[in-house]
């Protein structure tokens, strides 16, 4: 670190490498780590994992572990360029965390359909009482849920909000799905909004079938107690995918999903210990609640 302090250039290939006002950790750090005047950070794999992920991964992750990490945190490990890895430790860690195991993936897929099911009729119900603004707000949230569902279908971790739309645009399905979602957002009436959402949900349901996702079924139009609201019956899709989960404990969990499916605070999701505490509290509460 002292050598870097004395010889590090101000820029490298046009990029700044000195951050004297944003150094992590600062020279006077009390965290037991070497500080610096430049901002270049030096870690062992174990130290980096402990600092940024809250664990050093001596064993395989449990289902609780997978659900506790936000996808943006897992993306921090698995994305980006690796220029040298002579010992192979970094690439081994990235391979372990490359994507969710089968049953965790299916549970998160099912849970995402569950999120859509929660508000499947609300776009129409809000609009039907003259609340077009409220209908738009709900529809916008539904669009975000469908985008996240598409990323799960294509087995891609979702980044934090600033890059979410960019990551979605790189999906193979985005060129077909994005125009449907834009119709939802541009709709001036709740009926137009509802129709566009039906088509978008139909598209991702059929995409699941084409990708061979276990439990995927053909979408059907549903209604709510004979009220004039149309939606893809996402509860049936949720039930069918959940039934394909082999792990019984995971299959019986409620549809809250992983941390980034039931939490929306960027502050909490960005800190693994916070996200883990929230997920653990929810799982512990669930385990004490009688089924049904």
URBEL-V281915 format. One record per residue. N is the residue number from 0. PSI is psi in whole degrees, -180 to 180 (NA if undefined). OMEGA is omega in whole degrees, 0 to 359 (* if undefined). D_LAST is the distance of its C-alpha to the last C-alpha in Angstrom with 1 decimal. Layout:
BEGIN
n: {N/N}
psi: {PSI/PSI}
omega: {OMEGA/OMEGA}
d_last: {D_LAST/D_LAST}
END
This chain:
BEGIN
n: {0/1/2/3/4/5/6/7/8/9/10/11/12/13/14/15/16/17/18/19/20/21/22/23/24/25/26/27/28/29/30/31/32/33/34/35/36/37/38/39/40/41/42/43/44/45/46/47/48/49/50/51/52/53/54/55/56/57/58/59/60/61/62/63/64/65/66/67/68/69/70/71/72/73/74/75/76/77/78/79/80/81/82/83/84/85/86/87/88/89/90/91/92/93/94/95/96/97/98/99/100/101/102/103/104/105/106/107/108/109/110/111/112/113/114/115/116/117/118/119/120/121/122/123/124/125/126/127/128/129/130/131/132/133/134/135/136/137/138/139/140/141/142/143/144/145/146/147/148/149/150/151/152/153/154/155/156/157/158/159/160/161/162/163/164/165/166/167/168/169/170/171/172/173/174/175/176/177/178/179/180/181/182/183/184/185/186/187/188/189/190/191/192/193/194/195/196/197/198/199/200/201/202/203/204/205/206/207/208/209/210/211/212/213/214/215/216/217/218/219/220/221/222/223/224/225/226/227/228/229/230/231/232/233/234/235/236/237/238/239/240/241/242/243/244/245/246/247/248/249/250/251/252/253/254/255/256/257/258/259/260/261/262/263/264/265/266/267/268/269/270/271/272/273/274/275/276/277/278/279/280/281/282/283/284/285/286/287/288/289/290/291}
psi: {-37/-39/-44/-39/-36/-26/-9/128/164/-33/159/120/39/-4/137/139/0/124/68/-20/1/49/134/116/159/162/-32/23/143/19/10/20/155/128/179/171/7/-34/-8/134/140/123/154/165/-44/-42/-39/-45/-43/-41/-43/-19/-10/12/164/5/54/-23/174/153/142/172/-40/-41/-49/-42/-24/-26/133/153/-31/-32/-44/-34/-32/-35/-42/-12/173/162/144/117/-34/142/67/-37/-15/3/-41/-46/-31/-42/-44/-37/-38/-33/16/-42/169/145/161/-53/-35/-44/-48/-39/-43/-37/-49/-44/-34/-38/-34/-38/-41/-39/-32/-35/22/-28/-1/-27/-45/-40/-41/-45/-32/-20/17/8/74/-35/-47/-39/-41/-42/-46/-42/-39/-42/-38/-39/-45/-40/-38/-39/-45/-37/-43/-38/-37/-42/-40/8/53/130/142/130/-179/167/-35/-33/5/-49/-37/-45/-41/-41/-19/-3/151/-32/-8/-37/-28/-36/-37/-44/-34/-41/-35/-34/-39/-48/-28/-10/139/-18/158/-31/-41/-41/-46/-45/-41/-37/-39/-45/-38/-43/-37/-42/-49/-31/-42/-31/-40/-42/-45/-27/-1/30/128/133/-8/135/162/138/145/149/131/173/170/99/48/16/158/51/134/142/158/132/87/-21/-41/-40/-42/-49/-40/-42/-41/-36/-21/-6/129/-36/115/-42/-41/-39/-30/-5/147/170/31/-23/-156/176/-44/4/-26/-4/145/-3/116/-34/-43/-45/-27/-12/106/-37/-36/-48/-38/-40/-42/-43/-43/-41/-41/-43/-40/-39/-41/-40/-21/-5/122/142/144/NA}
omega: {177/178/178/178/187/187/183/178/180/179/175/183/176/181/177/176/176/178/186/180/182/185/177/347/178/184/182/182/176/183/179/180/178/176/182/175/187/180/173/184/181/182/158/177/182/181/179/180/180/184/189/180/177/179/182/173/177/181/178/180/174/177/179/178/181/182/183/182/172/180/179/177/178/178/177/181/193/181/178/183/171/185/174/177/187/181/179/184/183/180/177/177/180/179/180/185/187/174/184/169/187/186/175/179/180/178/179/175/180/180/180/173/176/177/177/180/182/186/189/181/189/177/178/183/178/181/184/177/176/182/181/178/178/178/179/180/180/180/178/177/178/178/177/178/179/177/178/177/179/179/175/180/181/175/177/175/178/177/178/196/184/183/185/180/178/179/178/183/181/177/178/183/190/183/178/185/184/179/178/180/177/176/178/185/182/184/181/180/183/179/176/180/181/181/179/177/177/181/179/178/176/181/183/176/178/176/177/180/182/179/178/181/181/178/182/181/180/180/175/178/178/177/184/175/177/174/189/180/184/176/171/183/184/177/178/179/177/182/183/179/179/181/181/179/184/181/186/180/180/181/183/178/171/189/180/174/179/185/184/174/179/175/177/181/177/180/181/184/182/182/185/181/177/181/179/179/180/180/179/179/180/179/180/177/179/182/180/182/180/179/178/*}
d_last: {58.4/61.9/63.3/60.9/61.9/65.5/65.5/62.4/63.7/62.5/61.2/60.5/60.9/60.6/57.5/57.6/56.8/57.7/55.1/56.9/54.8/51.4/51.8/48.8/49.5/52.6/55.6/54.9/51.3/50.1/47.3/49.4/50.1/53.4/54.0/56.3/58.2/57.0/53.3/53.3/50.6/51.0/48.2/47.4/44.3/42.6/43.8/42.6/39.1/38.9/40.2/38.2/35.1/34.7/35.0/37.6/35.5/36.9/34.0/31.7/28.8/25.3/22.2/21.7/25.4/25.3/22.4/24.3/27.5/28.1/29.8/32.9/33.3/33.1/35.6/37.9/38.3/38.5/40.6/44.2/47.4/48.3/52.1/52.6/50.5/53.0/50.8/47.9/45.3/44.2/43.8/41.9/39.4/39.1/38.5/35.6/33.9/35.1/31.7/28.1/27.5/26.1/22.4/22.4/24.2/21.8/18.8/20.8/21.9/18.5/17.5/20.7/19.9/16.7/19.0/21.2/18.5/17.7/21.3/22.3/23.7/24.8/28.2/29.1/27.5/29.5/32.6/32.4/33.1/35.9/34.2/35.6/35.5/31.8/31.3/33.4/31.5/28.2/30.0/31.6/28.2/27.1/30.4/29.6/26.2/28.0/30.7/28.4/26.7/30.2/31.0/28.0/29.2/32.6/31.5/33.1/32.1/32.0/34.5/34.3/35.0/38.8/38.9/35.7/37.6/40.4/38.0/36.4/39.9/40.6/37.9/39.3/37.2/38.2/41.4/39.5/36.3/38.1/40.0/36.9/35.3/38.7/38.6/35.3/36.9/40.2/38.9/40.4/38.1/34.4/34.9/36.9/34.2/31.4/33.6/34.3/30.6/29.9/32.8/31.7/28.2/29.8/32.1/29.7/27.5/30.8/31.8/28.9/30.1/33.7/32.7/31.0/27.6/25.3/22.9/24.8/25.0/27.4/26.4/26.1/26.7/23.8/23.9/21.9/22.1/25.8/26.7/29.5/27.7/27.8/25.8/24.9/21.5/20.1/16.5/18.0/19.9/17.0/15.2/18.5/19.5/16.3/16.8/20.3/19.3/20.5/19.1/15.9/14.9/15.8/14.2/10.6/11.4/10.3/13.3/15.4/18.0/21.1/22.9/25.0/22.1/20.4/23.7/26.8/29.3/32.1/33.2/30.0/29.6/33.3/33.0/31.0/30.6/29.0/26.7/25.7/25.1/22.8/20.8/20.8/19.6/16.6/15.8/16.4/14.2/11.3/12.3/12.2/8.8/6.4/3.8/0.0}
END
